[in-house]
Amino acid sequence: MATSKNQEREAREARDRLKLYNARQSVFQTKRKRRRRDNLIAVIGGLVVIALATGAQILYFSAGPGVPEATPSASATPDAETPTGSNVGDVPDAATAESRVWTGDITLNDIPLGISLDGAAAPQAVASLVSDIQNGYFVGKSCHRLTNAEGFEVLQCGSLDGTGAGDPDYSFGPIENAPADNLYPQGTIAMARAGSDAYSNGHQFFIVYGDTTIPADDAGGYTVVGTVTSGLDALEAGIVAGGIVDGASDGAPVVATTITGATIQ
């Protein structure tokens, strides 16, 4: 009789141990499945973040600060393999830049910006800007594009029709004085152009209100013509701080911006 009771107890304990083992195995399998799921979600999430970041950079830089402008470049002059190109329209002789520094101001709405243009570093582009200012081209033109992504902070102005389209009857090259490190420091004034075309500079220029890096394309970088010497804080407070239409990071500024005056000497 005692033997039978012992056998029943041992059988019951064996069943209990089996239940416990199965329960532990179930927990282990559940945890392993959860870890696999979490790892998969993490990998997918990482890929999505990378894709979004890459897409954002392509969006910003494939449209560069140009005419819906393209990517700027790193070298100060076009690569040896880049086609030479030619000027279009009544482009002033580069010699009219006189290889000197020109000073003046550009007024955006009621905000005067002091400017300095380096005719020695970028003679063709400075000759063009000086001519445009002297001829009154800029007065009444708009600043149609503002970007506010960190590392890409520019205000672009001077489009013929206010949409960012270039002037088909006026363009010039080559690219001059582009930064070798692709960095356009705060206060830089540079020429806008179409991507991969060193001879698509025109009337449009952009003001860098925050340090900006723009990758090089196969034509070269953007021509740096000079700097803003005063008024940048007022520009940021009066125009940039208003943001971009529809809350975008690249588009028309909420504060409609017009060039109301421009002088040079």
C-alpha positions in Angstrom: 0.0 0.0 0.0 2.8 2.4 1.0 4.6 1.5 -2.3 1.5 2.5 -4.3 1.2 5.8 -2.5 4.9 6.6 -3.2 4.4 5.8 -6.9 1.4 8.1 -7.1 3.3 10.9 -5.3 6.3 10.4 -7.7 4.0 10.4 -10.7 2.3 13.6 -9.5 5.7 15.3 -8.8 6.8 14.2 -12.3 3.7 15.8 -13.8 4.3 19.0 -11.8 7.9 19.1 -13.0 6.8 18.6 -16.6 4.2 21.4 -16.3 6.8 23.7 -14.8 9.3 22.9 -17.5 6.6 23.5 -20.2 5.7 26.8 -18.6 9.3 27.9 -18.5 9.8 26.8 -22.1 6.7 28.8 -23.1 8.0 31.9 -21.4 11.4 31.5 -23.0 9.9 31.1 -26.4 7.6 34.1 -25.9 10.6 36.2 -24.8 12.7 35.0 -27.8 9.9 35.8 -30.3 9.4 39.3 -28.6 13.2 40.0 -28.9 13.1 38.9 -32.6 10.1 41.2 -33.2 11.7 44.1 -31.4 15.0 43.7 -33.2 13.1 43.5 -36.6 11.2 46.7 -35.7 14.4 48.5 -34.7 16.1 47.5 -37.9 13.1 48.6 -40.0 12.8 51.9 -38.0 16.5 52.5 -38.6 16.2 52.0 -42.3 13.2 54.3 -42.4 15.1 57.0 -40.6 18.1 56.7 -42.9 15.8 56.8 -45.9 14.0 59.9 -44.7 17.3 61.6 -43.9 18.7 60.7 -47.3 15.5 61.8 -49.0 15.5 65.1 -47.1 19.2 65.8 -48.2 18.4 64.9 -51.8 15.4 67.3 -51.6 17.4 70.2 -50.2 20.6 69.8 -52.2 19.3 68.5 -55.5 17.5 71.8 -55.7 20.5 73.8 -54.3 20.1 77.5 -53.8 19.7 77.9 -57.6 16.9 78.5 -59.9 15.0 75.9 -58.5 18.6 75.5 -58.1 20.8 72.6 -58.1 23.6 71.3 -56.1 26.6 73.5 -55.6 30.1 72.2 -55.8 33.4 72.2 -54.0 36.0 73.6 -56.4 36.6 77.2 -57.2 36.7 76.6 -60.9 34.9 74.0 -63.1 36.5 70.6 -63.4 38.7 70.1 -66.4 36.2 67.7 -67.9 33.3 70.2 -67.5 32.2 71.8 -70.8 33.4 75.4 -71.2 30.0 76.9 -72.0 29.4 80.5 -73.0 27.6 83.6 -71.8 24.1 84.5 -72.9 22.9 88.0 -73.3 24.4 91.4 -72.5 26.8 90.2 -69.8 29.2 92.9 -68.7 32.9 92.5 -69.1 34.6 91.0 -66.1 37.1 93.9 -66.2 34.3 96.3 -65.0 34.7 94.7 -61.5 38.0 96.6 -61.4 39.5 93.9 -59.2 38.5 95.9 -56.1 36.0 95.7 -53.2 32.7 97.3 -53.8 30.5 98.4 -50.9 26.9 99.3 -50.7 23.6 98.1 -49.4 20.5 96.1 -50.3 17.2 96.8 -48.6 14.8 94.0 -48.1 11.4 95.4 -47.1 12.6 98.0 -44.6 15.7 96.1 -43.6 19.0 97.6 -44.9 21.8 95.1 -45.3 25.4 96.4 -45.7 27.2 94.5 -48.4 30.8 94.1 -49.6 31.5 92.6 -53.0 35.0 91.2 -53.9 35.7 92.1 -57.6 39.2 90.5 -57.4 37.9 87.1 -56.2 34.8 86.9 -58.5 35.2 89.5 -61.3 32.6 88.2 -63.7 29.9 87.7 -61.0 30.7 91.0 -59.3 30.6 92.8 -62.6 27.1 91.4 -63.2 25.8 92.3 -59.8 27.3 95.8 -59.9 25.7 96.3 -63.3 22.3 95.0 -62.1 22.4 97.3 -59.1 23.5 100.4 -61.1 20.8 99.7 -63.7 18.1 99.3 -61.1 17.3 95.7 -61.9 16.8 94.5 -58.4 14.4 97.1 -57.1 10.9 95.5 -57.0 12.2 92.0 -57.3 11.3 89.5 -54.6 13.1 87.0 -52.4 11.1 84.0 -53.4 12.9 81.2 -51.4 13.8 80.7 -47.8 15.2 77.5 -46.2 15.5 76.9 -42.5 16.9 73.4 -42.1 19.9 73.2 -39.8 23.0 73.4 -42.0 21.1 74.8 -44.9 19.9 78.4 -44.1 19.6 80.7 -47.1 17.4 83.4 -48.5 17.3 83.5 -52.3 16.4 86.7 -54.2 16.4 88.3 -57.7 14.3 86.0 -59.8 13.1 87.7 -63.0 9.4 86.6 -62.4 9.5 85.9 -58.7 9.0 82.2 -59.1 12.7 81.2 -59.0 12.9 80.7 -62.8 16.0 81.9 -64.5 16.2 84.6 -67.2 16.6 82.7 -70.5 18.1 85.8 -72.1 20.9 86.2 -69.5 23.4 83.8 -68.0 27.1 83.6 -67.5 30.1 81.7 -66.2 32.4 80.4 -65.1 32.1 79.5 -61.4 34.4 81.7 -59.3 35.6 81.7 -55.7 33.6 78.6 -54.6 34.7 77.2 -51.3 36.8 74.1 -51.5 35.2 72.7 -48.3 31.6 73.2 -49.5 31.0 75.5 -46.4 29.3 78.8 -47.0 29.7 80.7 -43.7 27.0 82.9 -42.2 26.9 86.3 -44.0 28.0 84.9 -47.4 26.5 86.3 -50.6 26.7 83.8 -53.5 25.3 83.4 -56.9 22.5 80.9 -57.6 22.7 78.6 -60.6 21.3 75.5 -62.1 22.8 72.1 -61.2 25.8 70.8 -63.2 25.9 74.0 -65.3 28.8 76.4 -64.6 27.4 78.9 -67.1 23.9 79.2 -65.6 24.7 82.1 -63.2 22.3 84.9 -63.7 20.6 87.7 -61.7 19.7 85.5 -58.7 21.8 85.5 -55.6 21.4 84.0 -52.1 22.2 85.3 -48.6 23.5 82.7 -46.1 22.1 83.7 -42.7 23.4 80.6 -40.9 26.5 78.4 -41.7 25.5 76.3 -44.6 27.1 73.2 -46.3 26.2 72.5 -49.9 27.7 69.5 -51.6 29.6 70.0 -54.9 28.2 68.8 -58.2 30.2 68.0 -61.3 30.3 71.7 -62.5 31.7 73.1 -59.3 30.4 75.2 -56.4 28.5 78.4 -56.1 30.3 81.6 -56.8 30.9 83.6 -53.6 30.8 87.3 -54.4 31.0 88.9 -51.0 29.5 89.2 -47.6 26.7 90.9 -45.6 28.5 93.4 -43.4 25.6 94.6 -41.3 21.9 94.0 -40.8 21.9 90.2 -40.6 20.3 90.1 -37.1 17.5 92.3 -38.4 17.0 90.1 -41.4 16.7 87.0 -39.1 14.3 88.8 -36.8 12.2 90.5 -39.4 12.0 87.9 -42.2 13.5 84.5 -41.3 11.8 84.3 -37.9 8.4 84.5 -39.7 9.0 81.0 -41.1 8.1 79.4 -44.4 4.6 79.0 -46.0 2.8 75.9 -44.9 5.4 75.2 -42.2 7.8 73.8 -44.8 11.6 73.9 -44.4 12.1 75.2 -48.0 9.8 77.5 -49.8 8.3 81.0 -49.9 8.9 83.1 -46.8 5.7 83.8 -44.8 6.9 87.5 -44.6 6.6 88.5 -48.3 10.0 90.0 -49.1 10.8 92.5 -51.8 14.1 94.3 -52.6 13.1 97.9 -52.1 16.5 99.5 -52.6 20.1 98.7 -53.7 23.1 100.9 -54.0 26.8 100.3 -54.8 30.0 102.3 -54.9 
